[in-house]
Amino acid sequence: MQRVAAFLAALVAGVWFSVRAFADDPPLGEAAFLAENDKAMTKMMDGMAVKPSGDVDRDFAAMMIPHHQGAIDMAQAELRYGKNEQLRRIAQEIIVDQLQEIAAMRLALGDPLPPSTAAPTQPDAATQSNAATTGSSSNDQPAHDHHGMSHGSMQMSPNSKMK
């Protein structure tokens, strides 16, 4: 009977220590996610600390653009480490929406848009550049086409059927 009691005590102690270790040391993916999220939050908060310029519109955009970029950075961390498909889809939508809003603010101020870069899940720019000039890519798909979308003005062609 004492052997069973000693075994159960050791088992309970082992479980307790395992639970404590897990609580104190998050899984590797979670630790990386938390580190990336903390970096994104710090970068966002630092970027939002804007010295007033005297132009309310510029100051608003100067604060909102880092705020939106922070949301993008956090959403990218969710895509890298998250498992919940619904949250991953929301993260994708956040990235698209926030990029569009950043572009709209820059255009509203008359500022140039930064050069386009590949999304984290897309091939690198050299692959894209080669595909655009040759009309094909490594998987023999046609070159990317915007079907009447203007890159510089975010306006659709008057021939589009949007309602």
C-alpha positions as CSV (number, residue, x, y, z in Angstrom):
1,M,0.0,0.0,0.0
2,Q,2.8,2.4,0.8
3,R,4.3,1.7,-2.7
4,V,1.1,2.7,-4.4
5,A,0.8,5.8,-2.3
6,A,4.4,6.7,-3.1
7,F,3.8,6.1,-6.8
8,L,0.7,8.2,-6.8
9,A,2.5,11.0,-4.9
10,A,5.3,10.9,-7.4
11,L,2.8,10.9,-10.3
12,V,0.9,13.9,-8.9
13,A,4.2,15.7,-8.3
14,G,5.3,15.0,-11.9
15,V,2.0,16.3,-13.3
16,W,2.2,19.4,-11.2
17,F,5.8,20.2,-12.2
18,S,4.9,19.5,-15.9
19,V,1.9,21.9,-15.7
20,R,4.0,24.6,-13.9
21,A,6.8,24.2,-16.5
22,F,4.2,24.6,-19.3
23,A,2.7,27.7,-17.7
24,D,6.1,29.3,-17.1
25,D,7.5,28.4,-20.6
26,P,5.0,28.8,-23.4
27,P,5.3,26.5,-26.4
28,L,7.9,27.6,-29.0
29,G,5.3,28.9,-31.5
30,E,3.6,30.9,-28.8
31,A,6.8,32.4,-27.6
32,A,7.7,33.4,-31.2
33,F,4.2,34.9,-31.7
34,L,4.4,36.8,-28.4
35,A,7.9,38.2,-29.3
36,E,6.7,39.3,-32.8
37,N,3.5,40.8,-31.4
38,D,5.5,42.7,-28.8
39,K,7.9,44.0,-31.5
40,A,4.9,45.1,-33.6
41,M,3.2,46.9,-30.7
42,T,6.4,48.7,-29.8
43,K,7.1,49.8,-33.4
44,M,3.5,50.9,-33.7
45,M,3.5,52.9,-30.5
46,D,6.8,54.6,-31.3
47,G,5.6,55.4,-34.8
48,M,2.4,57.0,-33.5
49,A,4.3,59.4,-31.2
50,V,4.3,62.2,-33.8
51,K,5.4,65.7,-33.1
52,P,2.5,68.1,-34.2
53,S,3.3,69.7,-37.6
54,G,0.5,72.3,-37.5
55,D,-1.4,70.4,-40.2
56,V,-4.1,68.3,-38.6
57,D,-4.6,66.1,-41.7
58,R,-0.9,65.3,-42.0
59,D,-0.7,64.6,-38.2
60,F,-3.8,62.3,-38.4
61,A,-2.3,60.3,-41.2
62,A,1.2,60.3,-39.6
63,M,-0.4,58.7,-36.5
64,M,-2.8,56.4,-38.3
65,I,-0.4,54.9,-40.8
66,P,1.8,53.3,-38.1
67,H,-1.3,52.2,-36.3
68,H,-2.6,50.4,-39.4
69,Q,0.9,49.0,-40.1
70,G,0.9,47.6,-36.5
71,A,-2.4,45.8,-37.3
72,I,-0.8,44.4,-40.4
73,D,2.3,43.2,-38.5
74,M,0.1,41.5,-35.8
75,A,-2.1,39.9,-38.4
76,Q,1.0,38.5,-40.2
77,A,2.1,37.0,-36.9
78,E,-1.3,35.3,-36.6
79,L,-0.9,33.9,-40.1
80,R,2.5,32.5,-39.2
81,Y,1.6,30.9,-35.9
82,G,-2.2,30.8,-35.6
83,K,-4.2,27.6,-36.2
84,N,-7.8,28.8,-36.1
85,E,-9.0,29.1,-39.7
86,Q,-11.6,31.7,-38.9
87,L,-9.0,33.9,-37.2
88,R,-6.5,33.4,-40.0
89,R,-9.1,34.5,-42.5
90,I,-9.8,37.6,-40.4
91,A,-6.0,38.3,-40.3
92,Q,-5.9,38.1,-44.1
93,E,-8.8,40.6,-44.3
94,I,-7.1,42.9,-41.8
95,I,-3.9,42.9,-44.0
96,V,-5.8,43.8,-47.2
97,D,-8.1,46.4,-45.5
98,Q,-5.3,48.2,-43.6
99,L,-3.0,48.3,-46.7
100,Q,-5.8,49.9,-48.7
101,E,-6.5,52.4,-46.0
102,I,-2.8,53.3,-45.8
103,A,-2.7,53.8,-49.5
104,A,-5.9,55.9,-49.4
105,M,-4.4,58.2,-46.7
106,R,-1.2,58.7,-48.6
107,L,-3.1,59.5,-51.8
108,A,-5.4,61.9,-50.0
109,L,-2.4,63.8,-48.9
110,G,-0.8,63.7,-52.3
111,D,2.1,61.6,-51.1
112,P,3.6,58.9,-53.4
113,L,2.8,55.3,-52.7
114,P,5.8,53.1,-51.7
115,P,7.0,50.6,-54.3
116,S,5.0,47.4,-54.4
117,T,6.5,44.3,-52.7
118,A,5.5,40.7,-52.6
119,A,3.2,39.6,-49.8
120,P,4.9,37.3,-47.3
121,T,3.2,34.3,-48.9
122,Q,4.0,35.3,-52.5
123,P,7.1,34.6,-54.6
124,D,10.0,37.1,-54.4
125,A,10.1,40.2,-56.6
126,A,12.6,38.7,-59.0
127,T,10.2,35.9,-59.8
128,Q,7.3,38.4,-60.2
129,S,9.4,40.7,-62.4
130,N,10.5,37.8,-64.7
131,A,6.9,36.7,-65.0
132,A,5.7,40.2,-65.8
133,T,8.2,40.7,-68.6
134,T,7.9,37.2,-70.2
135,G,4.2,36.8,-69.8
136,S,4.6,33.6,-67.9
137,S,5.9,32.3,-64.6
138,S,7.5,29.1,-63.3
139,N,4.0,27.4,-63.3
140,D,3.1,28.7,-66.8
141,Q,0.3,31.0,-65.6
142,P,-0.5,34.1,-67.6
143,A,1.0,37.4,-66.4
144,H,-0.9,39.3,-63.7
145,D,-3.5,41.7,-65.0
146,H,-5.7,44.2,-63.1
147,H,-8.4,44.3,-65.8
148,G,-8.8,48.0,-66.0
149,M,-7.6,49.0,-62.5
150,S,-5.4,52.1,-62.4
151,H,-2.4,51.7,-60.1
152,G,-1.9,55.3,-59.3
153,S,-5.5,56.5,-58.6
154,M,-7.3,53.6,-57.0
155,Q,-10.1,54.2,-59.4
156,M,-11.8,51.6,-61.5
157,S,-12.3,51.9,-65.3
158,P,-15.6,53.6,-66.2
159,N,-16.4,50.4,-68.1
160,S,-16.6,48.3,-64.9
161,K,-19.9,47.0,-63.8
162,M,-19.7,47.8,-60.0
163,K,-23.0,48.6,-58.3
